[in-house]
């Protein structure tokens, strides 16, 4: 079965990774970033080797987000980020093809152990099954 595994973050987290501390997160040092990238790269390599990795990507910061909706007349309403009222947003994801929910949970637990500086916020790793047919809705 396929699963979407998601990691979350905020604009403040992206700023912290650029070395700008806030009340939300301490500033990351270059060694912190390198440790995170090496850790995630090892996960990606392992998942590619097992054949479970379908896709995985980190996403640009929330400030580069664009929302597209419709107004009452059905005309598009386009808003560019950042969004101060927004809390956590999707920061990265994997699409995995795993034999079981237990296996994808093991992978998510590994992702949750990604190194980061002391005091940086921790977010749960989110797992969502990917619907593969109309019968998956109910």
MIRO-846410 format. One record per residue (C-alpha): residue number from 1; x, y, z. Coordinates in steps of 0.02 Angstrom, whole numbers. Layout:
<recs>
REC     n       c1       c2       c3
REC   NUM        X        Y        Z
...
</recs>
This chain:
<recs>
REC     n       c1       c2       c3
REC     1        0        0        0
REC     2       57      177      -33
REC     3       73      306      104
REC     4      111      492      112
REC     5      233      529      253
REC     6      241      714      294
REC     7      354      825      398
REC     8      295      996      455
REC     9      376     1165      483
REC    10      343     1350      496
REC    11      418     1504      417
REC    12      512     1532      581
REC    13      591     1359      561
REC    14      655     1403      387
REC    15      722     1568      456
REC    16      809     1474      597
REC    17      891     1359      470
REC    18      961     1517      389
REC    19     1037     1565      557
REC    20      901     1684      617
REC    21      843     1636      792
REC    22      671     1679      857
REC    23      564     1644     1009
REC    24      504     1492      910
REC    25      674     1415      870
REC    26      861     1437      900
REC    27      973     1479      753
REC    28     1042     1328      662
REC    29     1229     1317      629
REC    30     1303     1248      469
REC    31     1347     1086      560
REC    32     1164     1067      614
REC    33     1107     1083      433
REC    34     1238      960      372
REC    35     1187      833      505
REC    36     1004      850      454
REC    37     1042      833      268
REC    38     1155      682      297
REC    39     1022      598      405
REC    40      882      626      280
REC    41      994      574      135
REC    42     1031      409      224
REC    43      845      378      247
REC    44      814      414       63
REC    45      956      298       11
REC    46      890      157      122
REC    47      713      177       56
REC    48      774      178     -124
REC    49      874       20      -89
REC    50      723      -71      -16
REC    51      613      -13     -161
REC    52      492       74      -45
REC    53      531      252     -104
REC    54      412      314     -238
REC    55      453      500     -216
REC    56      515      618      -83
REC    57      545      805      -83
REC    58      580      950       32
REC    59      470     1101       -1
REC    60      511     1286      -14
REC    61      475     1396      135
REC    62      296     1450      173
REC    63      337     1629      117
REC    64      341     1561      -61
REC    65      167     1487      -47
REC    66       23     1540     -159
REC    67     -160     1507     -117
REC    68     -289     1500     -256
REC    69     -473     1503     -211
REC    70     -637     1568     -280
REC    71     -741     1716     -223
REC    72     -930     1716     -210
REC    73     -944     1750     -398
REC    74     -829     1606     -442
REC    75     -683     1720     -489
REC    76     -508     1668     -435
REC    77     -436     1746     -278
REC    78     -247     1728     -274
REC    79     -146     1763     -118
REC    80       42     1750     -101
REC    81      129     1706       65
REC    82      186     1723      197
REC    83       38     1687      308
REC    84       57     1747      486
REC    85     -101     1660      544
REC    86      -39     1490      484
REC    87       44     1372      604
REC    88      133     1218      538
REC    89      135     1184      353
REC    90      200     1041      249
REC    91      391     1057      242
REC    92      429      894      152
REC    93      357      725      107
REC    94      389      548       50
REC    95      273      438      -51
REC    96      313      263        7
REC    97      254       93      -50
REC    98      260      -14      107
REC    99      197     -186      150
REC   100      107     -127      306
REC   101       58       17      417
REC   102      182      -51      544
REC   103      325      -36      419
REC   104      284      144      370
REC   105      267      184      555
REC   106      445      119      583
REC   107      505      236      445
REC   108      410      383      520
REC   109      489      348      689
REC   110      660      355      607
REC   111      616      520      522
REC   112      558      590      690
REC   113      734      559      760
REC   114      814      680      636
REC   115      950      780      724
REC   116      916      963      760
REC   117      983     1095      879
REC   118      928     1089     1061
REC   119      772     1192     1086
REC   120      710     1177      906
REC   121      525     1135      895
REC   122      476      955      866
REC   123      329      906      758
REC   124      247      738      737
REC   125      277      646      573
REC   126      110      623      486
REC   127       63      463      394
REC   128      -84      459      274
REC   129     -134      310      168
REC   130     -150      355      -16
REC   131     -318      306      -88
REC   132     -293      195     -239
REC   133     -475      168     -288
REC   134     -649      238     -263
REC   135     -684      105     -130
REC   136     -549      180      -18
REC   137     -656      330       33
REC   138     -765      242      162
</recs>
